[in-house]
Amino acid sequence: MSRPAVPRYRRLATTVWHRRAGDVEITDHEIEVPLRHREPDGRTITVFAREFVSISARRRLAVGRDLPRLVYLQGGPGARAIRPPLPGWCARLLDDYAVVMLDQRGTGRSTPCTARSLGELLSRQGASGVAEYLTHFRADAIVGDAEALRTALQQDTPWTSLGQSFGGFVTLSYLSAAPAGLLECYVTGGLPDPTADARTVYEHTLTQTAATNAAYFHQWPADRAQLHRIRAHLAAHDERLPNGMRLTPRWLQMLGGKLGGRSGQDQLHALLVDAFVPGVAGAASMLSDVFLNEVGSALSFAAAPLYAVLHESIYAQGAATDWAAVEVLGRHPELAVDADPMCLLGEVTQPFFFTDDPALRPLAPVADLLAEWTDWPPLYDADRLAGNQVPVYAAVYADDMFVPRHLSLSAAGTVGSVTAWLTEDYLHDGIRDGDEVLDRLRAFAADPADARPPRSSGRRHRRVGRTD
């Protein structure tokens, strides 16, 4: 990627957020960037970022010095950056960094791609126009936006990055296209194999999904019977979610996304336990309003249509994805919706999303066009990654349901300057479980030779990867 032109930059506002641990200065930034970074004089979009600085941390520094910046690359695709109140792990980072929360293009306040905005664009440009437009919302374009923002804020000075989940994919694209912009990189649950296509990823994730189901239902065996009871009920009754969509067994199966994180598993258990209305006539055939409301929130793509539209495309490089999940699922009858026992599914994008979900229905022809799209540029530069010299510190979760550990470990062995920490103590949301994950990665950065697995853990931790 060529270096982006200096963008039109605006500081929107600066406020102070008062919190118990001290005051935080918040500055909103907005830049104007090309839709296509290779066409700097063409159509533009805006990109928004919010910067957090601890006032007390700034006071600790000598007069005239600023905290170094860390840009947070959000998971997704299609999710906006974190809003206040900040989680504990992020608040800890404020002791050492000015944290920049970047709304990746199409999300939050960065020329958002919502069901409404895409619907309006669809009426003007048609499905083919919208599909072409959305091909410019992948990791390579996000890297161009991040570089434009960094240049606007600090010229040639590199910054640190932290990529969670899909943010790790963006990190490797960043190292492929603009490594001079990065000082060091942290990755949590998101180190991808640059050579893996969607089908390869699905084969790994579906194997882990089945194992995660087995572990979950071993912990809560009564939930299996309850799940089957709900499936039978939905096959015989027309139950509607708050958005009007019918809750069918195949949508029920998609609640498996909650299995990917510790907090999600707890939420799923509470959801299944309280599914039916207790203590009234007809309770055996009456799902509770609370259940339907929470399921609707979990399943609807109204807040993040980009996730459904682009999910398989984040793996595409020069070839069509062609509804890869459908093909791979077809090879696994044990994962069919009517299988016994029923297996819940996680990240598997399927065509029925676009026929059933009201928020996605207008985008069905767009999704079909993107599934057939073959003109996907490379997301990674294999030679540059092999010779990478920017330090990368990655947490790899052994039981990650969304980013397969085998592929992450393969990447750790082929990408230069990667130190990967393999641990069984966390799921995909490990960064939210406390301070240990980031503390461990930052210990590697501070003194790689001295980093040790935490004493409190009784499970397996291992340091792997190249460090050349």
matplotlib code that plots the C-alpha trace (Angstrom):
import matplotlib.pyplot as plt

x = [0.0, 1.3, 1.5, -1.9, -2.1, -2.3, -6.1, -8.4, -8.4, -10.8, -10.6, -14.3, -14.4, -12.5, -14.2, -13.3, -14.8, -14.9, -14.5, -13.7, -10.1, -9.3, -10.2, -9.9, -9.6, -11.6, -10.9, -12.9, -11.2, -12.5, -10.6, -11.7, -10.2, -10.6, -13.1, -10.5, -7.0, -5.5, -7.6, -6.8, -8.7, -11.9, -14.9, -14.3, -15.8, -15.2, -13.5, -14.1, -11.8, -12.1, -8.9, -8.7, -5.9, -5.5, -4.9, -3.0, -0.8, 0.0, 1.0, 3.5, 5.4, 7.8, 6.4, 6.0, 5.8, 2.8, 1.8, 2.6, -0.5, -2.0, -4.7, -7.3, -8.4, -11.8, -13.2, -15.8, -16.0, -18.7, -18.5, -17.8, -15.1, -15.6, -17.6, -17.4, -17.4, -14.2, -13.6, -10.9, -8.2, -8.5, -8.5, -5.2, -3.7, -4.4, -1.6, 0.9, -0.8, -3.2, -5.7, -7.3, -10.6, -11.0, -14.4, -13.5, -15.0, -18.7, -19.2, -20.1, -19.5, -17.3, -19.7, -21.7, -23.1, -26.4, -29.5, -31.0, -28.0, -27.4, -31.0, -30.9, -27.7, -29.4, -32.3, -29.8, -27.1, -28.7, -27.3, -24.2, -23.3, -23.6, -21.6, -18.8, -18.9, -18.7, -15.6, -13.7, -14.6, -12.1, -8.9, -6.7, -8.9, -9.0, -5.2, -5.2, -7.6, -5.5, -2.4, -4.2, -5.3, -1.8, -0.2, -2.7, -2.1, 1.7, 3.3, 6.0, 6.0, 4.8, 2.3, 1.4, -1.6, -3.8, -6.0, -8.8, -10.2, -10.7, -8.4, -5.7, -6.5, -6.2, -2.8, -1.3, -2.7, -1.1, 2.3, 1.9, 1.1, 2.6, 4.9, 6.7, 3.6, 3.8, 6.1, 4.8, 1.6, -0.5, -3.0, -5.6, -7.5, -7.0, -3.8, -4.8, -3.1, -2.5, -2.9, -6.2, -9.4, -12.9, -13.4, -10.2, -11.1, -14.6, -13.3, -11.2, -13.9, -16.6, -14.5, -13.9, -17.5, -18.5, -16.0, -17.2, -20.8, -19.7, -17.9, -20.8, -23.4, -21.2, -21.2, -24.9, -26.5, -30.0, -29.6, -29.4, -32.9, -34.2, -32.6, -34.3, -37.6, -37.3, -36.4, -39.5, -41.6, -40.4, -41.0, -44.6, -45.4, -45.0, -42.9, -42.0, -39.1, -39.5, -38.4, -41.1, -38.8, -40.0, -37.8, -37.1, -34.9, -32.1, -32.1, -32.1, -29.0, -27.2, -27.3, -24.0, -22.2, -22.6, -20.5, -17.4, -16.9, -17.1, -19.7, -21.6, -21.8, -23.3, -25.8, -26.8, -27.4, -29.6, -31.5, -32.2, -33.2, -35.8, -37.1, -40.6, -43.2, -43.6, -46.6, -49.4, -51.8, -50.2, -46.7, -45.4, -46.0, -45.3, -41.9, -41.4, -41.3, -37.9, -36.5, -37.8, -36.5, -33.0, -32.8, -33.9, -31.1, -28.6, -29.6, -30.6, -28.1, -29.8, -27.0, -24.2, -25.3, -21.7, -20.8, -23.2, -22.5, -18.7, -17.9, -16.7, -15.1, -12.5, -10.8, -11.1, -8.0, -8.4, -11.3, -15.0, -16.2, -19.4, -21.2, -18.4, -20.1, -23.0, -20.6, -18.6, -21.7, -23.0, -20.0, -20.9, -24.4, -23.7, -24.1, -27.4, -30.2, -32.2, -29.3, -29.5, -27.9, -28.4, -25.2, -25.3, -23.3, -21.2, -19.7, -21.2, -22.8, -25.7, -28.1, -31.2, -29.9, -30.8, -34.2, -35.4, -33.8, -35.7, -32.5, -30.7, -33.5, -32.9, -29.2, -29.9, -28.9, -25.8, -24.7, -25.2, -23.0, -20.3, -20.3, -19.6, -17.0, -13.6, -11.7, -10.5, -7.0, -4.5, -4.9, -1.4, 2.1, 3.7, 7.3, 7.0, 5.4, 8.1, 10.7, 8.7, 10.7, 7.9, 7.5, 4.1, 2.9, -0.1, -2.4, -3.6, -6.5, -6.3, -10.1, -10.9, -14.1, -13.7, -9.9, -8.5, -5.4, -3.8, -3.9, -2.7, 0.2, 1.0, 1.1, 3.3, 5.8, 5.8, 5.5, 8.7, 9.1, 6.0, 5.9, 2.8, 1.4, -0.7, -3.1, -6.0, -7.3, -9.4, -11.9, -12.2, -13.2, -10.1, -9.2, -12.4, -11.7, -9.3, -5.9, -3.8, -3.9, -2.6, -0.2, 1.3, 1.8, 3.2, 5.6, 6.9, 7.4, 9.2, 11.5, 10.7, 13.3, 11.8, 8.1, 6.7, 3.2, 1.2, 1.7, -2.0, -2.9, -3.1, -3.6, -1.3, 0.5, 3.2, 5.3, 5.6, 6.5, 9.4, 11.3, 13.8]
y = [0.0, 3.4, 6.0, 7.8, 11.5, 13.8, 13.7, 16.4, 16.3, 17.8, 17.8, 17.6, 18.2, 17.6, 16.8, 15.4, 12.3, 12.1, 8.5, 7.0, 6.2, 9.7, 12.1, 11.2, 13.6, 12.6, 14.0, 13.2, 13.1, 12.9, 12.5, 12.4, 9.5, 8.1, 5.2, 3.6, 4.4, 3.7, 6.6, 9.5, 12.0, 9.9, 9.5, 10.1, 8.9, 10.0, 8.1, 8.8, 8.0, 8.8, 9.3, 8.7, 10.2, 9.9, 13.3, 11.9, 9.8, 12.9, 14.7, 12.0, 12.9, 15.7, 19.0, 19.0, 15.3, 13.3, 9.7, 7.4, 6.4, 2.9, 2.3, -0.3, -2.4, -3.7, -7.2, -7.8, -7.1, -4.5, -3.6, -0.1, 0.7, 0.6, 3.4, 4.6, 3.3, 1.7, -1.9, -2.5, -3.8, -0.6, 1.6, -0.1, 0.9, 4.5, 4.4, 4.2, 5.1, 7.6, 5.0, 5.7, 3.9, 3.8, 3.2, 1.1, 2.3, 1.5, 1.4, 3.8, 7.3, 6.4, 6.8, 4.0, 1.1, 0.5, -1.2, 2.2, 3.7, 0.7, 0.5, 4.1, 3.4, 0.3, 2.4, 4.7, 2.3, -1.1, -4.4, -4.3, -0.8, -1.6, -4.8, -3.0, -0.3, -2.8, -4.5, -1.5, -2.1, -4.9, -5.0, -3.5, -0.4, -0.1, -0.1, 2.8, 4.7, 4.0, 5.2, 8.4, 9.0, 8.3, 10.6, 13.4, 13.0, 12.4, 12.5, 9.9, 8.6, 5.0, 3.9, 0.7, -1.4, -3.8, -6.1, -8.2, -11.0, -9.4, -6.7, -9.2, -9.8, -6.0, -6.2, -8.6, -6.6, -3.5, -5.3, -6.3, -2.8, -0.2, -1.7, 1.6, 2.9, 0.3, 0.3, -3.0, -5.0, -6.9, -9.4, -11.2, -14.1, -13.0, -14.2, -15.5, -17.8, -15.5, -18.4, -19.9, -19.4, -19.5, -23.2, -24.1, -21.8, -23.3, -26.9, -25.9, -23.7, -26.3, -29.0, -26.7, -25.7, -29.4, -29.7, -26.6, -27.8, -31.1, -29.2, -26.9, -29.6, -31.7, -28.7, -28.1, -31.4, -30.3, -27.6, -30.3, -31.5, -27.9, -27.1, -30.1, -29.1, -25.5, -26.9, -29.2, -26.3, -24.0, -26.7, -26.8, -23.1, -19.8, -17.8, -14.2, -12.1, -8.4, -7.5, -9.7, -12.5, -16.0, -17.9, -21.2, -24.2, -23.1, -19.6, -21.2, -23.1, -19.8, -19.0, -21.0, -17.7, -17.3, -20.4, -18.6, -16.6, -17.2, -14.5, -15.7, -19.2, -18.0, -15.9, -18.9, -21.0, -18.4, -17.9, -21.6, -22.2, -19.4, -20.1, -21.2, -19.3, -21.1, -21.6, -20.8, -22.8, -23.7, -23.1, -26.2, -24.4, -20.8, -19.2, -16.2, -12.7, -12.2, -15.2, -14.0, -10.4, -11.6, -14.1, -11.3, -9.1, -11.9, -12.9, -9.7, -8.1, -4.7, -3.2, -4.7, -5.7, -5.5, -8.5, -10.7, -9.2, -9.3, -12.1, -14.6, -11.9, -11.2, -14.5, -13.9, -13.3, -13.8, -16.3, -16.4, -17.5, -18.9, -19.4, -21.5, -22.3, -24.0, -26.3, -27.2, -27.7, -30.1, -32.3, -32.5, -34.1, -34.2, -30.4, -30.4, -28.6, -31.8, -33.8, -35.6, -34.3, -30.8, -28.8, -25.0, -23.1, -19.9, -17.9, -19.6, -17.1, -18.6, -17.4, -17.8, -14.9, -12.6, -14.1, -14.1, -11.2, -8.0, -5.9, -8.1, -8.9, -5.9, -6.9, -10.5, -9.8, -7.9, -10.8, -13.2, -10.9, -10.7, -14.5, -14.8, -11.9, -13.1, -9.8, -9.7, -8.2, -9.9, -8.9, -10.0, -9.9, -13.2, -12.1, -9.0, -10.9, -13.6, -10.8, -8.8, -7.0, -5.3, -7.1, -8.9, -10.4, -12.6, -14.5, -17.7, -19.5, -23.3, -23.6, -20.5, -21.2, -18.4, -18.1, -21.7, -22.2, -24.5, -21.7, -19.1, -21.3, -21.8, -18.0, -17.7, -20.0, -18.2, -14.5, -12.9, -11.4, -13.1, -14.2, -16.3, -17.3, -20.4, -20.8, -23.0, -20.6, -18.4, -18.4, -15.9, -13.1, -13.7, -10.0, -9.3, -11.8, -9.5, -8.0, -11.2, -11.5, -8.1, -8.2, -11.4, -10.0, -6.7, -8.8, -10.4, -7.0, -5.7, -8.7, -11.6, -13.8, -13.3, -13.8, -16.7, -18.4, -17.1, -19.1, -19.1, -21.2, -25.0, -25.3, -25.3, -22.2, -22.3, -19.7, -20.5, -18.7, -17.1, -14.2, -13.4]
z = [0.0, -0.9, 1.9, 2.2, 1.4, 4.4, 5.2, 6.0, 9.8, 12.4, 16.2, 17.0, 20.8, 24.0, 27.3, 30.7, 32.0, 35.7, 37.0, 40.4, 39.4, 38.2, 35.5, 31.8, 29.0, 25.9, 22.4, 19.4, 16.0, 12.5, 9.2, 5.6, 3.7, 0.2, -0.1, -2.3, -0.9, -4.3, -5.7, -3.3, -5.5, -5.7, -3.4, 0.3, 3.6, 7.1, 9.9, 13.6, 16.5, 20.2, 22.2, 26.0, 28.1, 31.9, 33.3, 36.3, 34.0, 32.0, 35.1, 36.0, 32.9, 32.4, 31.2, 27.4, 27.0, 25.9, 26.5, 23.6, 21.6, 21.4, 18.7, 19.6, 16.6, 17.4, 16.8, 14.2, 11.3, 11.6, 15.3, 16.5, 19.0, 22.7, 24.4, 28.0, 30.6, 29.6, 30.7, 33.4, 31.0, 29.0, 32.1, 33.0, 29.7, 30.4, 33.0, 30.1, 26.9, 25.2, 24.0, 20.5, 19.9, 16.2, 14.7, 11.7, 8.5, 8.2, 12.0, 14.8, 13.5, 10.6, 7.6, 9.1, 7.0, 8.8, 7.6, 6.8, 5.1, 3.0, 2.1, 0.9, -1.1, -2.5, -3.9, -5.7, -6.8, -6.9, -5.5, -7.7, -6.7, -3.0, -3.4, -5.0, -2.3, 0.4, -1.1, 0.3, 3.9, 4.7, 6.7, 4.0, 3.9, 7.7, 7.7, 5.2, 7.5, 10.6, 8.9, 7.7, 11.3, 12.7, 10.2, 11.1, 14.8, 15.0, 11.6, 11.2, 14.8, 14.9, 17.5, 19.4, 18.4, 20.3, 18.1, 19.6, 17.4, 13.9, 15.1, 14.9, 11.2, 10.7, 12.6, 10.1, 7.2, 8.9, 9.1, 5.5, 4.2, 6.5, 9.2, 9.6, 11.3, 14.1, 17.1, 18.6, 18.4, 20.9, 19.6, 21.8, 20.3, 16.7, 15.1, 11.7, 9.3, 6.3, 3.9, 5.2, 3.3, 4.7, 4.2, 6.0, 8.9, 9.1, 9.2, 12.3, 14.0, 13.6, 15.1, 18.1, 18.2, 18.6, 21.4, 23.1, 23.0, 24.6, 27.4, 28.0, 28.2, 30.4, 32.8, 32.5, 31.4, 32.0, 29.4, 26.6, 27.4, 27.7, 24.3, 22.7, 24.3, 22.8, 19.4, 19.4, 20.5, 17.7, 15.1, 16.1, 17.0, 15.4, 17.9, 16.9, 18.1, 18.8, 15.3, 13.8, 12.7, 13.3, 15.8, 14.0, 15.1, 12.8, 14.4, 17.8, 16.7, 16.1, 19.8, 19.9, 19.4, 23.1, 23.8, 22.6, 25.8, 29.5, 30.1, 27.0, 28.4, 31.7, 29.7, 27.6, 30.7, 32.3, 29.0, 28.6, 32.2, 32.0, 28.4, 29.3, 31.4, 34.7, 36.8, 34.4, 32.2, 29.0, 30.3, 28.4, 25.1, 26.1, 25.7, 28.0, 26.8, 28.5, 26.6, 23.2, 23.8, 24.8, 22.0, 19.6, 20.8, 20.5, 16.9, 15.1, 12.8, 12.9, 14.9, 12.8, 9.3, 8.0, 10.1, 8.2, 4.8, 5.1, 7.5, 4.9, 2.8, 5.5, 4.4, 0.7, -1.4, -5.2, -5.0, -4.3, -0.9, -2.4, 0.9, 2.3, 5.6, 3.8, 1.9, 5.0, 7.2, 4.5, 5.2, 8.9, 9.4, 13.1, 13.1, 11.2, 12.9, 13.5, 14.7, 18.1, 20.2, 18.9, 18.4, 18.7, 16.1, 16.3, 13.4, 10.3, 7.9, 6.0, 3.3, 5.5, 7.5, 4.6, 3.9, 7.6, 9.4, 8.5, 8.9, 6.3, 3.9, 1.6, 1.4, 0.2, -3.4, -2.2, -0.1, -3.1, -5.3, -2.6, -2.2, -6.0, -6.0, -7.2, -7.5, -4.0, -3.5, -1.2, 2.5, 3.4, 2.0, 2.8, 2.1, 4.2, 7.1, 7.0, 7.4, 9.8, 12.5, 14.4, 17.7, 18.0, 21.3, 20.8, 23.2, 21.6, 23.4, 23.1, 23.1, 20.9, 19.0, 16.5, 15.7, 15.5, 17.6, 15.0, 12.5, 15.0, 15.9, 12.2, 11.8, 14.9, 13.2, 9.8, 10.7, 11.9, 15.4, 16.9, 20.5, 21.0, 24.4, 24.2, 27.2, 28.2, 30.8, 28.6, 25.8, 23.0, 25.4, 27.6, 27.5, 29.4, 32.2, 34.0, 33.7, 33.3, 29.5, 28.8, 31.8, 30.4, 26.9, 28.2, 30.4, 27.2, 25.7, 28.7, 29.1, 26.8, 28.4, 31.9, 31.1, 33.0, 33.1, 36.1, 39.3, 40.1, 37.1, 37.3, 33.5, 30.6, 29.3, 26.7, 24.8, 21.1, 17.9, 16.1, 17.7, 14.9]

ax = plt.figure().add_subplot(projection="3d")
ax.plot(x, y, z, "-o")
ax.set_aspect("equal")
plt.show()
